[in-house]
Amino acid sequence: MKKAGIIGMGGYVPERVLDNLEMEKIVDTTDEWITSRTGIRQRRIASDSQATSDLAVEAAREALVSAGIKADELDLIIVATLTPDSNMPSTACIVQDKIGATRAAAFDLGAACSGFVYGLITGAQFIQTGAYKKVLVIGAETMSRVLDWNDRGTCVLFGDGAGAAVLAEVGEDEGITSFELGSDGSGAEFLIIPAGGSRMPATCDVVKERLNCLKMAGPEVFKFAVRIMADSAKRVVESAGLEMNDIDIMIPHQANTRIIESSSKKAGHARRKNVC
């Protein structure tokens, strides 16, 4: 098996900044309430003319420059998103066309918060088996499109943006060392967008009731996130033949300082330096 790793990275966030003081004018909340409970002071919001693919394209172009390759060298594009431009065609196909990746296959991957990790590991398999040489993985969201701006428990937490990575074969001492993927569908109702799928199509009535917006049971999500992030981190570090004290930086996917600090402590990350 070949060794797969990241050879280039890129990112993009929209220009509009929505800070906590402005959030006070939108929903019943305060800067102090948001900051003390989440650590968030501001978030980026896409303009009315921007869709998820637009954010993804900017991140992709930056990643290609970072990797020193051209778009027509790509074999595959994976876009991890829960806010695609539309149900079809895939956002990855739109990105493929916009960046001129004429040789690349393309598909979307839906795994919500874990999407980029799933995309990264999926893309790495194509490299490791020798099926493809260059894979572009993008995580992109316009969460502002699926938020209920009257729900202070969710609308203060999310923003819009995109990150991208180019994968290729790397040296034996480089690249992805270990990974763990998992799932637990038993908690599906704790973090869900009820309407818009085959179970509950987006009719006028359900949109009026804002069932097409993100719904979250905060305490349940908090407890689950702390436990699963800590346990998974310990297992993947052990799989790499390391100990938690060997890890210099932990980069979790969580827009909540308390979850980051709690999961890091539970995982035993003594030399912790967390990046959110």
C-alpha positions in Angstrom: 0.0 0.0 0.0 1.2 3.5 -0.9 1.3 6.2 1.8 -1.2 9.1 1.4 -0.8 12.6 2.8 -1.7 16.2 2.3 0.5 18.1 -0.1 -1.4 21.4 -0.2 -4.1 23.2 1.7 -6.5 26.1 1.2 -9.3 27.9 2.9 -11.9 30.6 2.4 -14.4 32.5 4.5 -16.9 35.1 3.3 -16.2 38.8 3.8 -19.2 39.5 6.0 -18.4 39.4 9.7 -21.3 38.9 12.2 -20.1 39.6 15.7 -21.9 39.0 19.0 -23.0 42.6 19.4 -24.8 42.4 16.1 -26.3 39.0 17.2 -27.8 40.9 20.1 -30.0 42.8 17.6 -31.1 39.6 15.9 -32.0 37.2 18.7 -32.5 37.3 22.5 -28.9 36.9 23.6 -25.8 38.9 24.7 -22.2 39.0 23.9 -21.4 37.9 27.4 -23.8 34.9 27.2 -22.4 33.7 23.9 -18.7 34.2 24.8 -18.9 32.6 28.3 -20.8 29.5 27.0 -19.1 29.0 23.6 -16.0 31.1 23.3 -17.3 32.5 20.0 -17.0 36.2 19.4 -17.8 36.4 15.7 -18.7 34.2 12.7 -18.5 34.7 8.9 -21.7 34.7 6.8 -22.0 34.2 3.0 -23.5 36.9 0.9 -26.9 36.4 -0.9 -25.0 35.6 -4.1 -22.8 32.9 -2.6 -23.6 29.2 -2.5 -21.6 26.4 -1.0 -19.8 25.7 -4.3 -18.6 29.3 -4.5 -16.9 29.0 -1.1 -15.5 25.6 -2.1 -14.0 26.9 -5.3 -12.0 29.6 -3.5 -10.6 27.1 -1.1 -9.9 24.6 -3.9 -7.9 27.1 -5.9 -5.8 28.1 -2.9 -5.1 24.4 -2.2 -4.0 23.8 -5.7 -1.6 26.7 -5.6 -0.3 25.4 -2.2 0.2 21.9 -3.7 1.9 23.3 -6.9 -0.4 21.5 -9.3 -3.0 22.4 -11.8 -6.7 21.5 -11.7 -6.4 19.2 -14.8 -4.0 17.0 -12.8 -6.7 16.0 -10.3 -8.2 12.6 -10.5 -11.0 13.0 -8.0 -12.9 15.7 -6.1 -14.8 15.0 -2.9 -16.9 17.7 -1.3 -18.1 17.0 2.2 -21.2 19.1 2.9 -24.6 19.1 4.5 -25.6 22.3 2.7 -25.1 21.5 -1.0 -26.1 24.0 -3.7 -29.0 21.7 -4.5 -29.9 18.0 -4.1 -28.6 17.4 -7.7 -26.2 17.8 -9.4 -23.6 17.3 -6.7 -21.7 20.4 -5.4 -18.5 18.5 -6.3 -19.5 18.4 -9.9 -20.1 22.2 -9.9 -16.7 22.7 -8.3 -15.1 20.4 -10.9 -16.4 22.5 -13.7 -15.6 25.9 -12.2 -12.0 25.1 -11.5 -11.4 23.3 -14.8 -10.7 19.8 -13.4 -11.6 18.2 -16.7 -10.1 14.7 -15.8 -11.6 14.4 -12.3 -14.4 12.3 -11.1 -16.5 14.1 -8.5 -19.0 13.3 -5.7 -20.5 14.8 -2.5 -20.1 13.1 0.8 -22.6 13.7 3.6 -21.4 13.2 7.1 -22.2 16.5 8.8 -19.7 17.5 11.4 -17.4 14.6 10.6 -17.6 15.2 6.9 -14.1 16.5 6.2 -12.6 13.6 8.1 -14.7 11.1 6.2 -13.7 12.8 3.0 -10.0 12.8 3.8 -9.9 9.1 4.7 -12.0 8.2 1.7 -9.8 10.2 -0.6 -6.7 8.6 1.0 -7.9 5.1 0.1 -7.8 6.0 -3.6 -4.2 7.1 -3.3 -3.1 4.2 -1.1 -4.5 1.6 -3.6 -2.9 3.3 -6.5 -6.2 4.0 -8.2 -5.6 7.7 -8.3 -2.6 10.0 -7.9 -4.2 13.4 -6.9 -7.4 13.8 -4.9 -8.9 17.1 -3.8 -11.0 17.0 -0.6 -13.1 20.0 0.4 -15.2 20.6 3.4 -17.7 23.5 2.8 -20.8 24.8 4.4 -23.2 27.7 4.2 -24.9 26.9 7.6 -26.5 30.3 7.6 -29.0 29.0 5.0 -30.3 26.3 7.4 -30.4 28.2 10.7 -33.4 29.4 12.6 -32.4 33.0 13.4 -34.9 33.0 16.3 -33.2 30.1 18.0 -30.4 31.4 20.1 -29.3 27.9 21.0 -28.2 27.2 17.4 -27.9 30.4 15.4 -25.0 31.8 17.5 -22.9 28.7 16.9 -22.5 28.4 13.2 -21.0 30.3 10.3 -20.0 29.7 6.7 -16.7 28.7 5.1 -14.6 26.1 3.3 -11.4 24.3 3.7 -9.6 22.1 1.1 -6.7 19.7 1.0 -4.9 18.0 -1.9 -3.9 14.4 -1.3 -1.1 12.5 -3.0 1.5 9.8 -2.4 4.1 10.9 0.2 7.2 9.4 1.8 7.0 6.5 4.2 7.6 8.7 7.2 4.9 11.2 6.2 1.2 11.3 5.7 -1.8 9.8 7.5 -0.6 7.5 10.2 -3.9 6.2 11.7 -7.6 7.0 11.7 -10.9 6.1 13.2 -14.4 6.5 11.7 -17.5 5.8 13.6 -21.2 6.5 13.9 -24.2 6.3 16.3 -27.5 6.8 14.7 -29.4 6.3 18.0 -29.0 10.0 18.7 -30.2 11.2 15.3 -33.0 13.4 16.8 -30.5 15.4 18.9 -29.0 17.2 15.9 -31.2 17.2 12.8 -32.7 19.2 10.0 -36.2 17.5 10.0 -37.6 18.7 6.7 -36.3 18.7 3.1 -35.7 15.0 2.6 -37.9 12.0 1.7 -39.2 11.6 5.3 -40.6 15.2 5.4 -40.6 17.1 2.1 -40.3 20.9 2.4 -43.9 22.0 2.0 -45.2 25.4 2.8 -46.5 24.2 6.2 -43.2 22.7 7.4 -41.2 25.7 6.2 -43.6 28.0 8.1 -42.9 25.9 11.2 -39.1 26.2 10.4 -38.7 22.4 10.3 -36.3 23.0 7.4 -33.9 24.5 9.8 -31.3 23.0 12.1 -32.6 21.6 15.4 -30.3 20.7 18.3 -30.7 19.3 21.8 -27.7 21.2 23.3 -27.1 19.2 26.5 -27.3 15.8 24.8 -24.9 16.9 22.0 -22.5 18.3 24.6 -22.3 15.1 26.6 -22.0 12.9 23.5 -19.3 15.2 21.9 -17.1 15.3 24.9 -17.2 11.5 25.4 -16.8 10.4 21.8 -14.1 13.0 20.9 -12.0 11.9 23.9 -12.4 8.2 23.4 -11.8 8.4 19.6 -8.7 10.6 20.1 -7.2 8.1 22.6 -7.9 5.1 20.3 -6.5 6.7 17.1 -3.3 7.9 19.0 -2.8 4.4 20.4 -3.3 2.9 16.9 -0.4 5.1 15.7 1.8 3.7 18.4 1.9 6.9 20.4 0.6 8.3 23.7 -1.5 11.4 24.3 1.5 13.2 25.8 3.2 12.8 22.4 0.6 15.0 20.7 1.6 18.7 20.4 -1.6 20.0 18.8 -5.2 18.8 18.8 -7.5 20.3 16.1 -11.1 19.3 16.9 -14.2 20.1 14.9 -16.2 22.0 17.5 -17.4 25.6 17.7 -17.5 25.4 21.5 -14.7 26.1 23.9 -16.2 24.1 26.7 -16.5 21.0 24.5 -12.9 21.4 23.3 -11.5 21.8 26.8 -13.6 19.1 28.4 -12.8 16.5 25.7 -9.1 17.4 25.7 -8.9 16.9 29.5 -10.9 13.7 29.3 -8.5 12.4 26.6 -5.5 13.1 28.8 -3.9 15.6 26.5 -1.6 17.1 29.1 0.6 19.1 26.7 -2.5 20.4 25.1 -2.6 23.1 22.6 -6.0 23.2 21.0 -6.8 24.9 17.8 -10.5 25.6 16.9 
